[in-house]
Amino acid sequence: MRSKQNNSPSPEQQPASGTLLVAAFVDPAYEWPQQEGVGKNAIELQASLALLMSADPNSTDAEELEIPRIKKRSKVITETEIVTTSRCGFLRLCQKEESVINTHTERYPVDAEEKARLQSEYRDKKKEILSMQKEKEERAKRQMKDQMLKEQYARIPEGIFIYRLDTATHTISLLSNPSSDTDLSILIKKIIVTDACPSKDKSRRGILLMGDRGEQMELVACGQRTAIAWMEALKMMLGKREESSEDQYLNLAAYSNNLIHTGAIPSHGKDGKEKQGASTIYYSVTKVQEEGEHVDVEALESIAKRRAVIKDSWDFYRLICSLLRDRRKYDETFRRMQLDSVYPYLNSMTGLNDPGDDAHNGDNKDVMQKDCKKYKHMTRTAVCKDLVEQAERALPSLVEICKALAGSLGMEEVGVGPVKEASTAIRKAEKKYEGDVLKVTDYCRSLLVVKDFPTLLALLELARDSFGPLIRRVKLSTLKSDHESVPGGYRDCKINVELKGHICEIQIHVWPLWVVCGVDGFRHYRHCLEYNTDSFVDPYDALANLDSKTLAELIVMAEEAVAGMPLENLEWYHEKYLLDYFAEVGLFFDHGLSVWAETTLRSLIKLRCESPDIGADHQETLYLQKYLEKALRQQNKVDEADAIAERLESIENMRRAEKEEASKSLWDSLFSDPNECFQNLIDPNKKDRDDHQQLKKEIKASKKCW
């Protein structure tokens, strides 16, 4: 195919091998997207992959050629024979003479040199006729194609340009006619591209082109997928990407666009409602090759299999982004909850049989199911089945307890069961308790969701007074400020009670933490535990060491995920798409598209600020600001990046002061109160006692407030 070159070919050089991309772009004199009702007849064609095969010489209607015949040399020989006849019997008196002429031809052998000369002339003549016929057919095809293009683009609505990129000649050409309001003074109909990069257009659909004569041209595509596909093709064309991946990338992009257009992938409109067959402004991909060059067309099945692999990779990467996002939400929610006036009282409480952070690894768990004598002669599966039967007998009693608690305190949500299956209990025991199924204490389980910390304290007091003798454990450690959360950032309270000889579990969730993931909170915890997401902070670390080809294909999947929801149509409540765009930013960073990363981040920050549940000072918004700072520094926008860094540092300092009360050092007290300094020198433990007294006062005040 094409050889890798850094310099664009001259117009005189017309290599026949390359790729043609045709797409719709916005006329700068018009607005896009167009207003409702305008441009209803705009071209909306699916992306397709086609091969322009060379004309088959066997199918040409060449004029008939007479097969040359070698003139054979011969010599005619004539012989005269005289025949005498006689009659009259024996005497032969009557005689008559007759002459008979015999003629025959004698042929000379054929001259081999003459025969070879005539055959060569015949082949040359035939080749000349076939060449003329082929040229004539190709000229007719070009004329027909030009005519079809004129007719095809005659119905283009005003405000749209159709451009064609030819990667063989490095040229971009205008195919459609200018509109009535087009500024012809700045219109470039043809440019030989020497460099290309994303433009700073706020729609994230712009491409800035540099020509061989120093001219610059900005193209703003009608669709995001068009801009990304063209940008990647331009990078490959200019030798800034792996050229060998061009065919595979364009095949995948075209296949993905075809799925979106035909409705195989559901998309959503501006109102967020699902719709089938997202309208896509026309772009196509066509492969051309030199005469006689063999083209190995990638089978549709092969493209589909490769897309499935890339799609799985995208889904996993997006899952990591989702898990870390929810962990940040949990951390921010818990930070705000600690500002509650009753939290010091809760934070001072000690649980019952609470192993603290060791419980995450299953170590030092004091509360276990009763070890019956019969279990010594039973398999682990049989033991689990027996424990399941015990749980089913205890379940009605647990239901009554939960009803009583919920009725007294007005719970937000209540749920009981189902009983854990034996196979599930065995897997949990192997993963967390080194195979000890007796340490599994949630065969019979329920959940209660309380409104806030005061309600949680009331529930603990009510449980103590109502069924205190049945309580075997109260686990509060994850709600303590000096303890770790469970993997993934979640925090809750657990009460284990013994009912009919079986240990049951009541999970108590606090509403602000519960609403982050809802009933999917356990799935979040399980995934975080499986993928060890607490070991890293930045979700973009999951993209480490990926090559440019894989990154480009992942961007195709990202655009497939946001099909039908362009960046300019995004609203603050489109949480699914907000996550998709955030994940795509990481791909832009690693793929050298920091301009588009900046554009996307600015939109996401704006939407987070508009959200009534988040706002400008929320941890999620500040997190996006950090990435915006990174994008700006990659573009050498140092001043703006420094301003963002300074603001983030100021907010962090303010929060630190809000969370922790600053303790004055000895030298601080020396300058502020010399008498206090002297007392500290005489009695070094005085400050510790004072701090302890102050803490007791705070806890007492917090308890009184509750």
C-alpha positions in Angstrom: 0.0 0.0 0.0 1.3 3.5 0.7 4.8 3.9 1.8 5.3 6.0 5.0 6.4 9.5 4.1 6.7 12.7 6.1 6.4 15.0 3.1 3.2 15.3 1.1 3.4 14.2 -2.6 3.5 16.8 -5.3 0.4 17.3 -7.4 2.2 15.9 -10.4 2.7 12.6 -8.5 -0.6 10.8 -8.5 -0.3 7.6 -6.6 -3.4 5.5 -7.0 -3.2 3.8 -3.6 -4.8 5.4 -0.6 -8.1 6.1 1.1 -10.9 8.5 0.4 -12.9 10.0 3.2 -15.9 12.1 2.4 -17.8 14.0 5.2 -20.0 16.9 6.0 -18.6 20.1 7.6 -20.1 23.4 8.8 -20.1 26.5 6.8 -18.7 29.2 9.1 -21.4 31.6 7.9 -24.1 29.3 9.4 -25.1 27.9 12.8 -24.9 24.2 13.6 -26.8 22.3 14.7 -29.5 23.9 12.7 -32.7 25.0 14.2 -35.6 22.6 14.4 -37.2 22.2 11.0 -34.2 23.4 9.0 -32.2 21.0 6.9 -34.7 18.1 7.2 -33.4 16.7 3.9 -29.8 16.8 5.0 -27.8 13.8 3.8 -27.8 11.0 6.4 -26.0 8.1 5.0 -24.4 5.2 6.9 -20.6 4.9 6.8 -19.5 2.2 4.4 -16.4 0.5 3.3 -16.0 -0.1 -0.5 -13.3 -1.1 -2.8 -12.8 0.4 -6.2 -11.5 -2.7 -8.1 -9.5 -2.3 -11.3 -11.3 -3.0 -14.5 -11.1 -6.7 -15.5 -9.4 -7.0 -18.9 -11.5 -10.1 -19.6 -14.7 -8.1 -19.5 -13.7 -5.5 -22.0 -15.5 -5.4 -25.4 -12.3 -5.1 -27.4 -12.6 -4.9 -31.2 -12.1 -8.2 -33.0 -8.6 -8.9 -34.2 -8.0 -11.1 -37.2 -5.6 -13.8 -36.3 -2.5 -13.4 -38.4 -1.8 -16.1 -40.9 1.7 -16.8 -42.1 1.9 -17.0 -45.9 3.2 -20.4 -46.8 5.8 -20.6 -49.7 5.2 -23.3 -52.4 6.4 -24.3 -56.0 4.0 -25.6 -58.7 5.4 -28.4 -60.8 3.8 -29.3 -64.2 4.5 -32.6 -66.0 3.3 -33.6 -69.6 2.7 -37.3 -70.2 2.1 -38.6 -73.8 -0.2 -41.6 -74.0 -0.3 -43.6 -77.3 -3.4 -45.8 -78.1 -3.7 -48.3 -81.0 -6.5 -50.4 -82.5 -7.0 -52.9 -85.3 -6.0 -55.9 -83.4 -2.7 -57.5 -83.4 -1.2 -55.4 -86.2 -2.1 -52.1 -84.4 -2.5 -50.3 -87.6 -4.6 -47.5 -86.2 -2.5 -45.6 -83.6 -3.4 -42.3 -81.7 -1.2 -40.2 -79.4 -2.7 -38.0 -76.6 -0.9 -35.6 -74.2 -1.9 -35.6 -70.4 -0.7 -32.8 -68.2 -0.2 -33.5 -64.5 0.3 -30.6 -62.0 1.2 -30.7 -58.3 2.4 -28.2 -55.7 5.6 -28.6 -53.7 5.6 -26.6 -50.3 8.7 -25.2 -48.7 9.1 -25.4 -44.8 7.7 -22.4 -42.7 10.2 -19.7 -41.6 10.4 -19.7 -37.7 11.6 -16.0 -37.5 8.7 -14.8 -39.6 6.2 -16.7 -37.5 7.6 -15.2 -34.2 7.5 -11.7 -35.7 3.9 -11.9 -36.8 2.8 -13.3 -33.4 4.6 -10.4 -31.6 2.8 -7.9 -33.8 -0.5 -9.5 -33.0 0.1 -9.4 -29.2 1.2 -5.8 -29.3 -1.8 -4.8 -31.3 -4.2 -6.6 -29.0 -2.6 -5.0 -25.9 -2.9 -1.5 -27.5 -6.6 -2.1 -28.3 -7.3 -3.4 -24.7 -5.5 -0.4 -23.2 -7.5 2.1 -25.3 -10.7 0.3 -24.4 -9.8 0.3 -20.7 -9.0 4.0 -20.7 -12.2 4.7 -22.5 -14.2 2.8 -19.8 -12.4 4.5 -17.0 -13.0 7.9 -18.5 -16.7 7.0 -18.7 -16.7 5.8 -15.1 -15.1 9.1 -13.9 -17.6 11.1 -15.9 -20.5 9.1 -14.4 -19.0 9.4 -10.9 -18.6 13.2 -11.2 -22.2 13.4 -12.5 -23.4 11.3 -9.5 -21.5 13.5 -7.1 -23.0 16.6 -8.6 -26.5 15.1 -8.3 -25.8 13.7 -4.8 -24.6 17.0 -3.3 -27.1 19.1 -5.2 -29.6 18.6 -2.3 -27.2 19.6 0.5 -29.0 22.1 2.7 -27.4 25.5 3.1 -24.8 25.8 5.7 -23.1 22.4 5.0 -19.9 21.7 3.0 -18.9 18.3 1.7 -15.2 17.8 1.7 -13.1 14.8 0.6 -9.8 13.7 2.1 -7.5 11.7 -0.2 -4.7 10.2 1.9 -2.7 9.2 -1.2 -2.2 12.8 -2.4 -2.6 14.5 1.1 -5.3 16.7 -0.4 -8.7 17.9 1.0 -11.1 19.1 -1.7 -14.5 20.7 -1.6 -17.1 18.6 -3.4 -20.3 20.6 -2.8 -21.3 24.1 -4.0 -21.0 27.1 -1.7 -24.2 28.4 0.0 -25.8 31.8 -0.6 -24.2 33.3 2.5 -20.8 31.6 2.2 -17.9 34.0 2.5 -16.0 33.2 -0.7 -13.0 35.3 0.3 -12.0 32.8 3.0 -13.3 29.7 1.3 -10.6 27.2 0.4 -11.6 24.6 -2.1 -8.5 22.6 -2.1 -5.5 22.2 0.3 -2.5 20.0 0.4 -2.2 19.1 4.1 1.2 19.3 5.8 0.0 19.3 9.4 -3.2 18.9 11.3 -4.3 19.2 14.9 -7.6 19.6 16.9 -8.9 23.2 16.9 -10.1 25.1 19.9 -13.7 25.1 18.7 -16.0 24.7 21.8 -18.1 22.0 20.1 -15.1 19.7 20.0 -15.7 19.1 16.3 -12.9 21.3 14.9 -9.8 20.4 12.9 -7.0 22.9 12.2 -5.2 22.3 8.9 -1.9 23.7 7.6 -1.2 23.7 3.9 1.9 23.4 1.8 1.8 27.1 0.9 1.5 28.2 4.5 -2.3 28.6 4.5 -4.4 27.6 7.5 -7.9 26.2 7.3 -10.3 25.2 10.1 -12.9 22.6 9.4 -15.7 22.1 11.9 -17.5 18.7 11.4 -21.2 18.3 11.7 -20.6 15.3 14.0 -18.1 14.3 16.7 -17.4 10.9 15.2 -16.5 12.6 11.9 -14.0 14.9 13.5 -12.4 12.1 15.4 -12.2 9.7 12.4 -10.7 12.4 10.2 -8.3 13.6 12.8 -7.0 10.0 13.2 -6.8 9.5 9.4 -4.8 12.7 9.1 -2.4 11.7 11.8 -1.8 8.3 10.1 -1.4 10.0 6.7 1.2 12.4 8.0 3.2 9.6 9.7 2.3 10.5 13.3 0.5 7.2 13.9 1.2 3.6 13.1 0.4 3.5 9.4 -0.1 -0.2 9.3 -3.2 0.3 11.4 -5.0 2.6 9.0 -7.1 0.0 7.3 -8.1 -1.7 10.5 -8.9 1.6 12.2 -11.0 2.9 9.3 -12.8 -0.4 9.0 -13.7 -0.3 12.7 -14.8 3.3 12.6 -17.0 2.7 9.5 -18.5 -0.5 11.0 -19.3 1.3 14.3 -20.9 4.2 12.5 -23.0 1.8 10.5 -24.3 0.1 13.7 -25.2 3.5 15.1 -27.0 4.7 12.0 -29.0 1.5 11.5 -30.2 1.5 15.1 -28.3 -1.6 16.2 -26.9 0.6 19.0 -29.6 2.6 20.8 -29.0 6.3 21.2 -30.7 9.1 23.1 -32.0 12.5 22.1 -31.5 15.8 23.8 -34.3 15.0 26.2 -32.5 11.8 27.3 -35.1 9.4 25.9 -33.9 6.4 24.0 -34.4 6.4 20.2 -33.4 4.1 17.5 -31.0 4.9 14.6 -29.2 8.1 15.5 -29.1 10.4 12.5 -25.6 10.8 11.4 -24.3 13.4 9.0 -22.7 11.7 6.0 -19.2 10.4 6.0 -17.8 7.5 4.0 -14.6 5.6 3.6 -13.4 4.3 0.3 -10.2 2.3 -0.4 -8.4 2.7 -3.7 -5.4 0.8 -5.0 -2.9 0.7 -7.8 -3.6 -1.2 -10.9 -3.0 -4.9 -10.4 -2.5 -4.5 -6.7 -4.1 -7.2 -4.6 -6.3 -5.9 -1.8 -7.1 -8.2 1.2 -10.5 -7.0 2.2 -11.1 -7.5 5.9 -14.1 -9.7 6.4 -17.1 -8.3 8.2 -17.0 -11.1 10.7 -13.3 -10.3 11.5 -14.2 -6.6 12.0 -17.1 -7.6 14.3 -14.9 -9.8 16.4 -12.2 -7.1 16.8 -14.9 -4.6 17.8 -16.2 -7.0 20.4 -12.7 -7.2 21.9 -12.2 -3.4 21.9 -15.8 -3.0 23.3 -14.9 -5.3 26.3 -11.8 -3.3 26.9 -13.8 -0.1 26.9 -16.4 -1.5 29.2 -13.8 -2.5 31.7 -12.0 0.8 31.6 -15.3 2.6 32.0 -16.1 0.4 35.0 -12.8 1.4 36.7 -13.7 5.1 36.1 -17.2 4.4 37.6 -15.8 2.7 40.7 -13.3 5.4 41.4 -16.0 8.1 40.8 -18.3 6.5 43.3 -15.5 6.1 45.8 -14.9 9.9 45.6 -18.6 10.4 46.1 -18.5 8.3 49.2 -15.5 10.1 50.6 -17.0 13.5 50.0 -20.3 12.5 51.5 -18.6 11.2 54.6 -16.6 14.3 54.9 -19.7 16.4 55.0 -21.5 14.1 57.3 -18.7 14.5 59.9 -19.7 18.2 60.2 -23.0 17.0 61.8 -23.1 18.3 65.4 -23.8 14.8 66.8 -20.9 13.1 65.0 -18.4 13.7 67.8 -20.6 11.7 70.1 -21.0 8.8 67.5 -17.2 9.0 66.9 -16.5 8.5 70.6 -18.7 5.3 70.9 -17.1 1.9 71.1 -18.7 -1.0 69.3 -19.3 -4.5 70.6 -16.9 -7.2 69.5 -15.8 -4.8 66.7 -12.4 -5.9 65.3 -12.0 -2.6 63.5 -10.0 -2.5 60.3 -8.9 -6.1 60.7 -12.5 -7.1 59.7 -11.8 -6.2 56.1 -9.4 -9.2 55.9 -11.6 -11.5 58.0 -9.1 -11.6 60.8 -9.9 -11.6 64.5 -13.7 -12.1 64.0 -15.0 -13.1 67.4 -18.6 -13.6 66.4 -19.2 -16.9 64.6 -21.9 -19.4 64.0 -22.2 -22.1 66.7 -19.9 -25.0 66.1 -22.1 -28.1 66.6 -20.6 -31.5 67.4 -22.2 -33.0 64.3 -20.3 -30.7 62.0 -17.1 -32.7 62.7 -18.4 -35.5 60.6 -20.0 -33.4 57.9 -18.5 -31.9 54.7 -18.3 -28.1 54.3 -21.2 -28.1 51.9 -23.4 -30.1 54.3 -22.5 -27.7 57.1 -23.5 -24.7 54.9 -26.8 -26.4 54.0 -27.5 -26.9 57.7 -26.7 -23.3 58.5 -29.0 -22.2 55.6 -31.8 -24.2 57.2 -31.1 -22.5 60.5 -31.3 -19.1 58.8 -34.7 -20.0 57.3 -36.0 -20.8 60.7 -34.6 -17.5 62.2 -35.9 -15.3 59.3 -39.4 -14.7 60.7 -38.0 -13.5 64.0 -35.6 -11.1 62.1 -38.6 -9.8 60.1 -40.4 -8.9 63.4 -37.4 -7.1 64.8 -37.0 -5.0 61.6 -40.7 -4.1 61.6 -40.5 -2.9 65.2 -37.4 -0.8 64.5 -38.8 0.7 61.3 -42.1 1.5 62.9 -40.5 3.3 65.8 -38.1 5.4 63.8 -39.7 5.9 60.4 -37.0 4.2 58.2 -36.2 5.4 54.7 -36.0 1.8 53.4 -36.3 -1.7 54.9 -35.4 -5.0 53.3 -35.2 -8.6 54.6 -33.6 -11.6 53.0 -33.3 -13.6 50.9 -31.3 -16.3 52.8 -27.8 -16.7 51.4 -27.3 -19.8 49.4 -24.8 -22.5 50.5 -22.6 -22.1 47.3 -22.5 -18.3 47.9 -21.5 -18.8 51.5 -18.7 -21.2 50.6 -17.3 -18.7 48.1 -17.4 -15.9 50.6 -15.7 -18.1 53.2 -12.9 -19.1 50.8 -12.3 -15.5 49.8 -12.5 -13.8 53.2 -12.3 -16.4 56.0 -9.8 -19.0 54.7 -12.7 -21.4 54.1 -14.2 -21.2 57.5 -18.0 -21.2 56.8 -18.8 -20.6 60.5 -17.5 -17.1 60.2 -20.1 -16.2 57.7 -22.8 -14.4 59.8 -25.1 -13.1 57.1 -26.9 -16.2 56.0 -30.0 -14.5 57.4 -29.8 -10.8 56.7 -31.7 -7.5 56.5 -31.0 -3.9 55.8 -32.4 -0.7 57.4 -31.7 2.8 55.9 -31.8 5.6 58.5 -32.1 9.3 57.6 -28.9 10.6 59.4 -26.6 10.1 62.3 -29.1 11.2 65.0 -31.5 8.5 63.7 -28.7 5.9 63.8 -27.9 6.8 67.4 -31.6 6.5 68.2 -31.8 3.0 66.6 -28.7 1.8 68.5 -30.3 2.9 71.8 -33.7 1.3 70.8 -32.0 -1.9 69.9 -30.1 -2.0 73.2 -33.3 -1.4 75.2 -35.5 -3.8 73.1 -33.4 -6.9 72.4 -30.1 -6.1 74.1 -29.4 -9.7 75.4 -29.7 -11.0 71.8 -27.0 -8.6 70.4 -23.7 -10.3 69.7 -21.8 -7.6 67.9 -22.2 -3.9 67.0 -19.7 -2.9 64.3 -19.2 0.9 64.1 -15.6 1.1 63.0 -16.1 2.1 59.4 -18.0 5.2 60.6 -15.1 6.3 62.7 -13.0 9.2 61.4 -9.7 7.3 62.2 -10.7 4.0 60.6 -10.7 2.9 57.0 -13.8 2.4 55.0 -14.6 -0.9 53.3 -13.1 -1.3 49.8 -14.7 1.2 47.5 -15.3 3.8 50.2 -18.5 2.6 51.7 -19.3 2.9 55.4 -22.1 1.5 57.5 -23.1 -0.1 60.8 -23.7 -3.8 61.4 -25.6 -5.4 64.3 -25.4 -9.2 64.7 -28.1 -10.8 66.8 -28.6 -14.4 67.8 -32.1 -15.7 66.9 -33.0 -19.4 67.5 -29.4 -20.3 67.9 -28.4 -18.7 64.6 -26.3 -15.5 64.1 -28.2 -13.0 61.9 -27.0 -9.7 60.5 -28.8 -6.3 60.4 -27.0 -3.9 58.1 -27.8 -0.2 59.0 -27.1 2.3 56.2 -27.1 6.1 56.5 -29.2 7.7 53.7 -26.6 10.2 52.3 -24.1 7.3 51.8 -26.8 4.9 50.6 -28.1 7.1 47.8 -24.7 7.2 46.1 -25.1 3.7 44.7 -28.4 2.5 46.2 -29.0 -1.3 46.0 -25.9 -1.5 43.7 -23.7 -0.6 46.6 -22.7 -4.3 47.2 -21.8 -4.7 43.5 -19.6 -1.6 43.8 -18.0 -3.1 46.9 -17.5 -6.5 45.2 -15.9 -5.0 42.1 -13.6 -2.7 44.1 -12.5 -5.8 46.1 -11.9 -7.9 43.0 -9.9 -5.2 41.1 -8.2 -3.7 44.1 -9.2 -0.2 43.1 -8.1 1.2 46.4 -4.5 0.7 45.3 -4.6 3.6 42.9 -6.3 7.0 42.7 -6.2 8.0 39.0 -8.6 5.9 36.8 -6.5 6.9 33.8 -3.7 4.7 35.1 -5.7 1.8 33.6 -4.6 3.0 30.2 -0.9 2.7 30.9 1.3 1.2 28.2 -1.4 1.0 25.5 -0.3 1.7 22.0 -1.7 4.4 19.8 -3.7 1.9 17.7 -5.6 0.6 20.7 -6.2 4.1 22.0 -7.6 5.1 18.7 -10.0 2.2 18.6 -11.0 2.8 22.2 -11.9 6.3 21.2 -14.2 4.8 18.5 -15.9 2.8 21.3 -16.2 6.0 23.4 -17.9 7.9 20.6 -20.2 4.9 20.1 -21.1 5.1 23.8 -22.1 8.7 23.5 -23.9 8.3 20.1 -26.9 10.6 19.9 -25.7 12.8 22.8 -23.3 15.4 21.4 -21.3 17.4 24.0 -23.3 20.5 23.4 -26.6 18.7 24.2 -25.3 17.2 27.5 -27.2 18.2 30.6 -26.2 17.9 34.3 -28.6 15.0 34.9 -27.2 12.8 32.2 -25.0 10.9 34.6 -24.3 8.0 32.3 -23.0 10.3 29.5 -21.0 12.4 32.0 -19.1 9.3 33.0 -18.6 8.3 29.3 -17.1 11.7 28.4 -14.9 11.7 31.5 -13.5 8.3 30.5 -12.9 9.6 27.0 -10.9 12.5 28.4 -8.3 9.9 29.6 -8.0 8.5 26.1 -7.5 12.1 24.8 -4.7 12.7 27.3 -2.8 9.5 26.3 -3.4 10.0 22.6 -2.1 13.5 22.4 -5.4 15.3 22.0 -5.2 17.6 25.0 -7.2 20.3 23.2 -10.3 18.1 23.0 -9.6 17.0 26.6 -9.7 20.6 27.7 -12.9 21.3 25.8 -14.6 18.2 27.2 -13.5 19.0 30.8 -14.8 22.6 30.6 -18.2 21.3 29.6 -18.2 18.7 32.4 -17.2 21.3 35.0 -19.9 23.6 33.8 -22.5 20.8 34.1 -21.3 19.8 37.6 -21.6 23.4 38.7 -25.2 23.5 37.4 -26.1 20.3 39.3 -28.2 21.1 42.5 -26.6 18.1 44.3 -23.0 18.9 43.5 -22.1 22.5 42.7 -18.8 24.4 42.2 -17.1 23.4 45.5 -18.0 19.7 45.4 -15.1 17.2 45.5 -16.2 15.9 42.0 -16.0 19.3 40.5 -12.6 20.0 42.1 -11.5 16.7 40.8 -12.3 17.7 37.2 -10.5 21.0 37.8 -7.3 19.1 38.5 -7.5 17.4 35.2 -8.3 20.7 33.5 -5.1 22.0 35.0 -3.2 19.1 33.5 -4.7 19.7 30.1 -3.8 23.4 30.2 -0.2 22.6 31.2 0.1 20.2 28.3 -0.7 23.1 26.0 1.7 25.4 27.8 -1.2 27.6 29.2 0.8 28.1 32.4 -0.9 31.2 33.8 -4.4 29.7 33.7 -3.2 26.4 35.0 -1.4 28.2 37.9 -4.6 30.0 38.8 -6.6 26.8 39.0 -3.9 25.2 41.1 -3.9 28.1 43.5 -7.7 28.0 43.9 -7.6 24.2 44.6 -4.9 24.6 47.2 -6.9 27.3 48.9 -10.0 25.2 49.1 -7.9 22.2 50.4 -6.4 24.4 53.2 -9.9 25.7 54.1 -11.2 22.1 54.4 -8.3 21.0 56.4 -8.9 23.8 58.9 -12.5 23.0 58.9 -11.9 19.3 59.8 -9.0 19.6 62.2 -8.7 22.2 64.9 -5.3 23.7 64.7 -3.2 23.1 67.8 -0.9 25.9 68.8 2.7 25.0 69.3 4.7 26.0 72.3 6.3 28.9 70.5 2.9 30.1 69.3 1.6 30.1 72.9 4.7 31.9 74.0 3.9 34.9 71.8 0.2 34.8 72.4 0.0 34.1 76.1 3.3 34.1 78.2 1.5 32.9 81.3 0.2 29.8 79.5 3.7 29.1 78.2 5.0 29.2 81.7 2.3 26.8 82.9 3.2 24.4 80.1 6.9 24.5 81.0 6.0 23.7 84.7 3.4 21.0 83.8 4.1 19.4 80.4 1.0 17.2 80.6 -1.3 20.1 81.1 -2.1 20.6 77.4 -3.0 16.9 77.0 -5.3 17.1 79.9 -6.9 20.2 78.6 -7.4 18.7 75.2 -8.9 15.6 76.8 -11.3 17.8 78.8 -12.2 19.8 75.7 -12.9 16.6 73.8 -15.2 15.4 76.7 -17.0 18.7 76.6 -17.5 18.4 72.8 -18.8 14.8 73.1 -21.1 15.8 76.0 -22.4 18.8 73.9 -22.9 16.5 70.9 -24.8 14.0 73.0 -27.0 16.7 74.4 -27.7 18.0 70.9 -28.7 14.5 69.9 
